[in-house]
Amino acid sequence: MKRLNVALVGAGFMGKAHTVAYSNMPKFFWPAPAYPVLKTLCDIDPKIAEDSCERFGYEKWCTDWHDVVNDPEIDIVSICTPNNAHAPIAIAALNAGKHVLCEKPIASTRKDAEAMAAAAAEAAKKGVISMNAYQYRRVPALVLAKKFIDEGSIGKILNVRCTYLQSWSADPSSPLSWRFQKEIAGAGTLGDIASHVIDIAQMLAGDIDSVVSTVKTYITERPVQEGGVDLLGTVKLGPDAKKAPVDVDDENSFLVKFKSGAVGSIEATRNAWGRNNFITVELHGTEGSICFNYERLNELQVCFAKDPDDRRGFKTIYTGPAHFYGEVTWNIPGMNIGYGELKTIEIYDFIKAITEGKQPTTNFQVGYQVEKVCDAVMKSSESGKWEPCV
Ligand SMILES: NC(=O)c1ccc[n+]([C@@H]2O[C@H](COP(=O)([O-])OP(=O)(O)OC[C@H]3O[C@@H](n4cnc5c(N)ncnc54)[C@H](O)[C@@H]3O)[C@@H](O)[C@H]2O)c1
């Protein structure tokens, strides 16, 4: 079986998720399209790099990403760094002929996103694959939703309502990690989590044409975290900790018009007490409705207008072996998949794209399209007007 040497750059939360997924992919998908070999782990922090190399099972470690980009042995670069490092690493890796899986959002600025999409388009001519890690569109229940839509089961889509609500930054004593610094993250909640539901909305209803938005920052300063990984609110710093300003958004809400003529709304916040990873998607069509909530990710609710008046209502379809990649995960409906299996499916699609030489559904052009929507959201929050996503 063909073997592909993987270099991981950034060994925090997502570094762990990618590593688990590369390791597990051939365990679920067999024969695998190719066998990923955990070759090199790179993290700018030598302590994290050395520790994670041993823990995750890579052959060697380094602290400078140029070393993996210049290493002829490396086939794949998985980018799991904070957002502002995505562009330089991805562009250099693509130019060196490496296949790139880059975490989302694609970049910290629109300019970087555009440059990444251009580099990916150029590299694609030589069969090099780019992918952004928008794994939620691979939730089997959402793939089923897409199937219902494509089959015409809910008719013409009229409205798409999406939310992504979390609570981990609602406490003002949660540290000012890189996620709250514009220079590193580019945006706050918008790039971090709204981007996921923008991707889902566009996957289901086509590209967004224009937006009108409100963007808010509720907690304007936070205690400073000195280096290290973002602990996502699990650690609180005391009242004596040095504080610094937050220059990104806590919450954004926007109305959207799709190119198809459908309309809708998207809301995202990391300050909603009681909400954890509350991704909801509700679509209303001329012939029915579809409803999904990630906190019940193995379920899809559907309602069909054609059902008799006294039977019409939402029914719940429990996803399992009969659904997207269900036959290779767990064989019994109700055993459920979670975040780990989802990232494994993503890695399978990535490796399959490499072996087949076909760009995946979440390639850099798609990541750039999400970035155009984010850019229009920020513009609209300042202009107070509808802004085109161009
Ligand atoms: N797809 C998802 O569901 C999802 C979830 C969380 C995060 N993310 C994305 O993944 C990326 C990483 O987020 P995270 O939560 O894993 O962050 P993290 O803070 O947990 O880890 C980032 C790691 O990158 C290292 N690093 C920083 N700059 C580097 C550089 N120039 N070279 C090498 N290593 C460097 C840090 O030392 C740290 O170990 C971000 O783009 C984020 O938006 C995606």
The ligand as a MOL file (V3000), in Angstrom:
LIG
                    3D

  0  0  0     0  0            999 V3000
M  V30 BEGIN CTAB
M  V30 COUNTS 44 48 0 0 0
M  V30 BEGIN ATOM
M  V30 1 N -11.7710 22.4670 12.9000 0
M  V30 2 C -12.0590 22.7070 14.1620 0
M  V30 3 O -13.0720 22.2650 14.7050 0
M  V30 4 C -11.1040 23.5200 14.9750 0
M  V30 5 C -11.1860 23.5160 16.3780 0
M  V30 6 C -10.2360 24.2530 17.0960 0
M  V30 7 C -9.2610 24.9840 16.4390 0
M  V30 8 N -9.2540 24.9860 15.0830 0 CHG=1
M  V30 9 C -8.2090 25.7560 14.3480 0
M  V30 10 O -6.9640 25.0670 14.4920 0
M  V30 11 C -5.8820 25.9890 14.5740 0
M  V30 12 C -5.1160 25.7290 15.8660 0
M  V30 13 O -5.9870 25.8830 16.9610 0
M  V30 14 P -5.7380 25.0940 18.3360 0
M  V30 15 O -6.9860 25.2080 19.1360 0
M  V30 16 O -5.1870 23.7350 18.0720 0 CHG=-1
M  V30 17 O -4.6040 26.0170 18.9750 0
M  V30 18 P -3.6750 25.6970 20.2220 0
M  V30 19 O -3.4210 26.9880 20.8920 0
M  V30 20 O -4.2510 24.5740 21.0330 0
M  V30 21 O -2.3260 25.1210 19.5550 0
M  V30 22 C -1.5580 25.8480 18.6400 0
M  V30 23 C -0.1530 25.2600 18.6320 0
M  V30 24 O 0.5810 25.8420 17.5520 0
M  V30 25 C 1.8910 26.1490 18.0090 0
M  V30 26 N 2.4350 27.1930 17.1260 0
M  V30 27 C 2.1440 28.5210 17.1090 0
M  V30 28 N 2.7920 29.1400 16.1040 0
M  V30 29 C 3.5190 28.1990 15.4690 0
M  V30 30 C 4.4180 28.2070 14.3540 0
M  V30 31 N 4.6730 29.3550 13.6790 0
M  V30 32 N 5.0080 27.0530 13.9870 0
M  V30 33 C 4.7730 25.8920 14.6530 0
M  V30 34 N 3.9200 25.8280 15.7330 0
M  V30 35 C 3.3080 26.9620 16.1200 0
M  V30 36 C 1.7100 26.5600 19.4550 0
M  V30 37 O 2.9160 26.4380 20.1930 0
M  V30 38 C 0.6480 25.5540 19.9090 0
M  V30 39 O 1.2290 24.3560 20.4050 0
M  V30 40 C -6.5120 27.3780 14.4940 0
M  V30 41 O -6.4600 27.8400 13.1730 0
M  V30 42 C -7.9580 27.1470 14.9070 0
M  V30 43 O -8.8630 28.0750 14.3570 0
M  V30 44 C -10.1350 24.2720 14.3410 0
M  V30 END ATOM
M  V30 BEGIN BOND
M  V30 1 1 1 2
M  V30 2 2 2 3
M  V30 3 1 2 4
M  V30 4 1 4 5
M  V30 5 2 4 44
M  V30 6 2 5 6
M  V30 7 1 6 7
M  V30 8 2 7 8
M  V30 9 1 8 9
M  V30 10 1 8 44
M  V30 11 1 9 10
M  V30 12 1 9 42
M  V30 13 1 10 11
M  V30 14 1 11 12
M  V30 15 1 11 40
M  V30 16 1 12 13
M  V30 17 1 13 14
M  V30 18 2 14 15
M  V30 19 1 14 16
M  V30 20 1 14 17
M  V30 21 1 17 18
M  V30 22 2 18 19
M  V30 23 1 18 20
M  V30 24 1 18 21
M  V30 25 1 21 22
M  V30 26 1 22 23
M  V30 27 1 23 24
M  V30 28 1 23 38
M  V30 29 1 24 25
M  V30 30 1 25 26
M  V30 31 1 25 36
M  V30 32 1 26 27
M  V30 33 1 26 35
M  V30 34 2 27 28
M  V30 35 1 28 29
M  V30 36 1 29 30
M  V30 37 2 29 35
M  V30 38 1 30 31
M  V30 39 2 30 32
M  V30 40 1 32 33
M  V30 41 2 33 34
M  V30 42 1 34 35
M  V30 43 1 36 37
M  V30 44 1 36 38
M  V30 45 1 38 39
M  V30 46 1 40 41
M  V30 47 1 40 42
M  V30 48 1 42 43
M  V30 END BOND
M  V30 END CTAB
M  END
